[in-house]
Amino acid sequence: MKAWYIFYKNILKNNLVEQKDKIIISVSGGIDSVCMLHMFWRIKKKIDIDILVVVFNHKLRKESNYESNFVNNLSCKFNIRCIKKTINVKKYSKEKSISIETAARNLRYSNLINIAKEYKYNKIATAHNANDNAETMFMWLIRGTGSFIGIPQTRQIDNNVCVIRPLLQINRKFIEQYIKFHNLNFCVDKSNFFNKYTRNKIRSKIIPICEEINPMAIEHIFNLTEIQRIENEYLEKIVHKFMKKCVKMYKNKILLDLAIFLRYNKPVMFRIIKHVLPEKKYNSCINLIINKIISNDSSIYKISNDWIFFLKLNKACFYNINKTKY
C-alpha cells in the first residue's frame, strides 16, 4: 500500500522514529489517527519502541463517550496501553475568549506534553496528513499571516519532548485506501461536515476544486511548503543574528534601534517586525508599521487593547499601555 510505503520511508529518512523511543500516539478514533495507530502497531514489530495511546473526550458531542471507548478498545486489541482524558473545551474557550477549535487544540497539546513529561515519553505523534497541511496553508493565506511553510513535520517542545507528524506526506485518499485494505473501523466526526468552520469550508470546497484542476495538487502544495520551510529556516538564522544588533526586548516594552534597522532590506525588516510584534502578526499590520518607520510617521498606532507603537528619538517603540509608562 502506498500509504505504508510513504510512512515507513518518511520515519526512516527523517529519523522520526528511532530505537528505544517512547512515543505517545494521539488518537481521536477518526480515520487518520486509526491509520496511524495501526501503522505504529506494525512498525513496533520492526523497531524497538514503547507506545502509549492517549484519547481525549472533549465533551462537545453526544458521540464523545463512544469514541473514547472505541479508541480504548482498539488499543487493547493491539495490546497497547491507552489513557483516556476528559477536557472541558467549552469552559476553556469561554475563559480565554478563543474559538472552540483553538481551545480544543491548545488543551490537547498542553495535556499531551504534561503526560509525556509525567511518564517520561520523548515523542508525541499526531495524525496530520498532506490534506491537513494544504488546508492549513490556505487558512494562513486567507488570513494574511505571510507564511507558506504549512504544518511542521517535527516540533521540539523542549530538550525532552518532540512532536512528530509521520503521516504529513500522505494524501488522505491513500489513508482511505489503507483503512479499506486492512478492514479497519473508525469513527466519523459529523462536525467535520459543518461549513461554519473555516477549515471545513476549505476541505469541502477549495481542496476538491484544486484536485479537479490537478490530481497531484495536494502533493505539490506539500512540496511547496517543504521548500518554504527550508528557505525559512535559513532566513530565520540571518534574522536572529540581525535582531541581536537592533532589538532590545523588555517585559512590557520593545525598542528597535532605527539607525541599524533601516540598513536592512525590506524582507529582513518584515521578519524582524514579525518576531518582535507582540500581537496581531498579520501582513497588513507588519507592513503598516514598516511604512510608518520608513516615512518617519510619529503618530501613535494602536496594535491592540494592550499594545501601541510609535517612533521616539530614533527608536521604534512597542509599549504595553496597561503596564508601562511612556
N, C-alpha and C positions, 0 to 999 in steps of 0.2 A: 504494500500500500504506500502511496506517495507521501501521505502524512507521516507515517512511521519513518520513512527514509529521511525526510526533511528534519524531523525531530531528532533522530539519532545522530545524523551528520552535524546538526547545529550544536548539540550539547558537547560533542567531542571537539569540534573545531574551535568553539569559543570557551571551552572549559567551564561550561555551565554546571556540569555535574562531574564530580571527581571522587576518587576512592575515599571512603570514610566520611563523606559529607553527611550531615544531619539536616534533612530538608523537611520543612513544613509545606504541605500541599493545601492551598486554599481552594476548597471545593464547594460550589453552590448547589450542585446537582444538575446544573444546566449542561447542554451538550458539550461545550468547550472544556469545562472542568472535569466532566466524566471521562472524556477522551484523554485528558492529561493524566488523570489518576490511573487509568488503565495502562498508559504508556510508562508511567513510573513503576507500576507493578511489574511490567515486563523488563524494564531496564534494571530493576533491582536484582534480577537473576544474572545480569552480566557485570554489574558494578556493585561493590560492597558499600551500600548506603543504608542509612536509617531514615524511615519515612514516618511522618506524623500528619494525619489529616485534621484540618480544622474547618468546621462548618458554622456559619453564622445564621441565627434566626433573627431577622430584622423586625419581626412582629408587624409587618406592614400589610400582609395579605393573609387571607384565611388558609392558604396553602403552605404557609411558612413552617408550621409544625411538621407537616407531612414531608416536606423537602429536607428538613433537618434530619428526620428519622431515616429517610431514604439514603442520604449520604452515609449515615452511621451504619446502616445495614450493608451497603455496598462495600464500605471499608472493611467490615467484618468478613465479608465474603472473600476479600483479597488478603485477609489476615493482617490488616494494617490498623493500628490504633487510631481512634478518632476522638477529638474533643468537640463537643457541641457548646456553642457560646451564644447567649442571647444579648442583643444590644438594643438600646432604646433610641432608635433613629429619630423618631418624631420629637422627642424631648430635646435631644441634642441639636436638631435642626432649628427648633424654636429658640433655644438658649443662645445659639451662635448667629442667628439670623442668616442662615445659609439654606440652600436648596436641600431637598430630601436626598438627591443623588450625591451631592457633595458630602453631606453629613454621613451617609452610609459608607462612602469610600473612606473618609477620614477615620471613622470608628473602626472599620475593618483593619486598616493598616496599623493603627495605634495598638489594637489588640493583638494582631499578628506579631508585631515587634515585641510586645510585652511577653507573649507566650514563648517566642523564640529565645528571649533572654532568660526567662524563668527555667525553661527546660534545656537550655544550652544547645539550641539548634542554630546552625550558622547560615542557613539559606531559607528563603521563603519563595515558593513558586506560585505564580499566578497564571491564569489561563488566557491571557490576552493573545489574540491571533492577528493575522495580517489585516483582516477586515476591521478589527478594533483600531488598529494603527491608522488605517485610511480614514476612518470616521473621526478620530482624534485630530488628524491633520486638517480635515475640513472644518472642524469646530474651531480650531485655533485660527485658521484662515478667515473665517466668517467674523470672529470676534476681534480680529486685528491684533493678535499677540505677536506677530512678526517672527514666527518660527515654523519651520517645516521639518523639524527633527523627529516628530512623532513620539511614540512611546519608546523609552529606552529599553534595550534588551536586559540590561542589568542596572541596579541602583544600589550603591553602597550606603547602608544606613549608618554604620559606624565600623570600627575595626573588627567587630564580631558578627555582624549580620548583613547579609546582602539579599536583595530582591532579584529573582531571576524570572524570565518570561520565555520558557523554551518553545512555546507554540507561536511566537511572534512572527515567524516567517511563513506560517502555514495559512493558506486560504481556507475560509470556513467551508467551502464546498468539499475540500479534501477531508476535513474533520467529519463532515456528514457522511462521506463515503466510508471512513474508518469505523464510525459508530455502527453503520449498517452492516459492514463486513463482519464485525465482531459481535453483532447482535446484542448491543448494549442498550439498556434502558436509561432514560434521562428525564428530568423534569423540564417543563416548559413554563417560563415566567411570562404570564399574559401581559404584564406591564410593558414588556419589550415591544408590544404592538400598539401601544398608546402613543399617538403622534403629538402629544402635548410636550414631550421631551425632545430637546434639540437633537440629541444623538439618534433617537428613533426616527426622526424625520429624515436625517441624513442616511440612515441604514435602509429605510424603506423606499426612499425616493431618489436620492442623489447617487448612491452606490450602484443600484441597478442600471441607471442611465449610463454611468461610466463603463460598466461591464458590457452594456449593449454596444457602446461605441468601440470598446476594445476589451475582449475577454480577459486579457492579461493586465487590466488596469490596476487591480489590487497589488499584483507583484511589482508593477512599475512604480507605484506610489511607495511601496516598501523600499525599493532600490533608491528612490529619490531621498527618502528620509534618512537612509543609511549614509548617502553621500553628504547630506546636510549635517548629519551628526558628526562625521569625521572632520568636515570643514569647521564646524562649530567648536569642537574640542581644540583645534589648532588656534583659532581666533581667540578663544577664551584664555588661553595661556598668555597670548600677547596682551590682551586687555587687562588681565590681572596684574601683569608687570607694569603697565602704564598707570593703573589705578593707584598703585603704591606711591607714585610720584605726585599725584594731583588730588587725591581724595583723603579727607580726614573724617572719620565716622565716630560720632559720639552716641550716647544713649538716646537722646531726644533731638539731635540735630546732625546734619551732614553738610560739610563745607567742601566746595570744589574750587581749587586754585585755577582761575581762568587764564592766567599767564601761561601755564603749562597746558591746560586742557585745549585751548584754541590752536595749539600747534598740531594737534592730531587731525587726521582726516575724518570725514563725517561718519563713515561706518564704525570707526573706533569710538567717536563721540556718542553715537547711538547706543552702543553696547555698554559704555560706562554709565550713561544715564539710566539705562535699563537695570543695571546692577544696583545703583545707589537709590533709585526711586523707591520710596517706602511703600507706596500704594498705587493702584491703577496703572499697571505696567502695559498699557496699550500703545500701539504705534502713534496714534493721534496725540496722546499726552506727551510721549517722548519727543516727537517732532516739534510740538509746540514749545517745549522747554528749550530745545536746541535753538529754535528760531529766535526766542527771546534773548538767549545768550549772544547769538551772532549779531542781532540788531541792537544789543545793549538796551533792551526794554526793561526798565527798573520797576515796572508796576508789579504788584503782588498777584500771584496766581494761586488760587485755592485748589490744591490737588484733591483733598478730601475734607471731611469734617475735622480731621486731626492735623493734617499737614498742609503747609503753604510753601511756596517757592518765590524767591526774589533775588535780585542782584544787589550786592553791597560791597564797596571797597575792593573791587576786582575779585570778588568771591561770588560763586553761585551758592545760595543758601537754602537748605531744606530744614524747616523748623516744625516741631510738634507744638502747635499753639496751645495745647491744653497742659503742657508740662514744661515748656521752656519760654523764657522771656527773650524778646529780640529787639 
